[in-house]
Amino acid sequence: MSNGREAPTPILPRKRGREQSKPQTKTLPCLRGREGPTAQPWEGGGFAAIGPMLENTAAALAAAGFEDPRRHARRLLAAALGLSATEVFAHPERALSAREQAQVASMLQRMAASEPLSRISGQREFWGLDFLLSADTLDPRPESETVVEAVLARLPERSAAYRFLDLGTGSGCLLLALLSEFPSASGIGVDIVPGAAIMARRNAELLGMADRAGFIAEDWAAAVAARFDVVVANPPYIATAAIAGLLPEVRDHDPHRALDGGADGLAAYRTIAADLSRLLRPGGLFAAEIGSGQAEAVTAILRQNALAIDGIAPDLAGIRRVVVARR
Ligand SMILES: C[S@@+](CC[C@H](N)C(=O)[O-])C[C@H]1O[C@@H](n2cnc3c(N)ncnc32)[C@H](O)[C@@H]1O
């Protein structure tokens, strides 16, 4: 993933982009207690409305090294106040209660300490859908939408009753994004972490797709006996030794089970590939997210397991991100 879940290149802390941040544990100037040169912004009343609070939050994030601090500040205030970013922008005069001010302060402190806003708020948008997150689920990344796009490009019949299998479902984002595009389709999401399967089921309920999506806590496809039109997977693909060098917001906040791909990062692909002939109907599709630089190795694993490579799709950064194969 281009925002830090990446291998094999060592990932060092860098200037923040989308929720990227350097380690920052010091108290921000604007969050210091009354002994500081200025009172906390939310103490004096001068920041007790959205507009001034937005300005001050953006200044604090800029001081903490965030790129595009105003955008981050708008998103932070929106999450803290339960508003849309547009509402935050449109109502600078809206007064903030003491509780809301404290909530903004607490979230700002956590963001400045490298915690992604999606982790703090417990939710993330993926494919235009809102997903709840927990400590058991990966924070879905925009580049994983390439998996959904790759499948859509190969299945033109939107009303077909396709059967999807999502291995390593996490929040359920891949399966539920696909089901949102195919209203007659159904599918199963599998995750070895029970808490992830529970969260994925909750997301299916909240998105109104629980009648078409089942979730089980199992080891890859070991317990799956059915055949599918499409199998998707975004398995862990970071080499174990590279995890320590990941960005802190990834290493310290995404579950390691979602990251650790074994000694060479490819362990999950080998296990999954060995089951694809029995899981896919003849002509069925497999689409998997891969790490940067893994395309050759993953296509070789799939060919060794009698799959034909159908294509490799780049993400928006031009990185070869998704391998598609056919049985
Ligand atoms: C990179 S995350 C992907 C999550 C989600 N599909 C997404 O794209 O955001 C990989 C997922 O695989 C799950 N996983 C790891 N080992 C597994 C196994 N042996 N069997 C099933 N799931 C596994 C992890 O718990 C994690 O949720």
The ligand as an SDF file (V2000), in Angstrom:
LIG
                    3D

 27 29  0  0  0  0  0  0  0  0999 V2000
   -4.3430   -6.8080    4.6380 C   0  0  0  0  0  0  0  0  0  0  0  0
   -5.7150   -7.2770    5.6170 S   0  0  0  0  0  0  0  0  0  0  0  0
   -7.0350   -7.0070    4.4550 C   0  0  0  0  0  0  0  0  0  0  0  0
   -8.3340   -6.6680    5.1010 C   0  0  0  0  0  0  0  0  0  0  0  0
   -9.4160   -6.2080    4.1020 C   0  0  0  0  0  0  0  0  0  0  0  0
   -9.6950   -7.2370    3.1250 N   0  0  0  0  0  0  0  0  0  0  0  0
   -8.9690   -4.9280    3.3970 C   0  0  0  0  0  0  0  0  0  0  0  0
   -8.6730   -4.9900    2.1990 O   0  0  0  0  0  0  0  0  0  0  0  0
   -8.9170   -3.8750    4.0550 O   0  0  0  0  0  0  0  0  0  0  0  0
   -5.5190   -9.0420    5.6550 C   0  0  0  0  0  0  0  0  0  0  0  0
   -6.5720   -9.7710    6.4450 C   0  0  0  0  0  0  0  0  0  0  0  0
   -6.2610  -11.1740    6.4040 O   0  0  0  0  0  0  0  0  0  0  0  0
   -6.5660  -11.7410    7.6550 C   0  0  0  0  0  0  0  0  0  0  0  0
   -5.8080  -12.9950    7.8010 N   0  0  0  0  0  0  0  0  0  0  0  0
   -4.5140  -13.1550    8.1310 C   0  0  0  0  0  0  0  0  0  0  0  0
   -4.2110  -14.4710    8.1680 N   0  0  0  0  0  0  0  0  0  0  0  0
   -5.3300  -15.1490    7.8340 C   0  0  0  0  0  0  0  0  0  0  0  0
   -5.6520  -16.5200    7.6950 C   0  0  0  0  0  0  0  0  0  0  0  0
   -4.7350  -17.4700    7.9370 N   0  0  0  0  0  0  0  0  0  0  0  0
   -6.9020  -16.8680    7.3390 N   0  0  0  0  0  0  0  0  0  0  0  0
   -7.8460  -15.8960    7.1150 C   0  0  0  0  0  0  0  0  0  0  0  0
   -7.6000  -14.5720    7.2460 N   0  0  0  0  0  0  0  0  0  0  0  0
   -6.3690  -14.2000    7.5930 C   0  0  0  0  0  0  0  0  0  0  0  0
   -6.1650  -10.6580    8.6480 C   0  0  0  0  0  0  0  0  0  0  0  0
   -6.7760  -10.8580    9.9050 O   0  0  0  0  0  0  0  0  0  0  0  0
   -6.6150   -9.4090    7.9150 C   0  0  0  0  0  0  0  0  0  0  0  0
   -7.9340   -9.0670    8.2710 O   0  0  0  0  0  0  0  0  0  0  0  0
  1  2  1  0
  2  3  1  0
  2 10  1  0
  3  4  1  0
  4  5  1  0
  5  6  1  0
  5  7  1  0
  7  8  2  0
  7  9  1  0
 10 11  1  0
 11 12  1  0
 11 26  1  0
 12 13  1  0
 13 14  1  0
 13 24  1  0
 14 15  1  0
 14 23  1  0
 15 16  2  0
 16 17  1  0
 17 18  1  0
 17 23  2  0
 18 19  1  0
 18 20  2  0
 20 21  1  0
 21 22  2  0
 22 23  1  0
 24 25  1  0
 24 26  1  0
 26 27  1  0
M  CHG  2   2   1   9  -1
M  END
$$$$
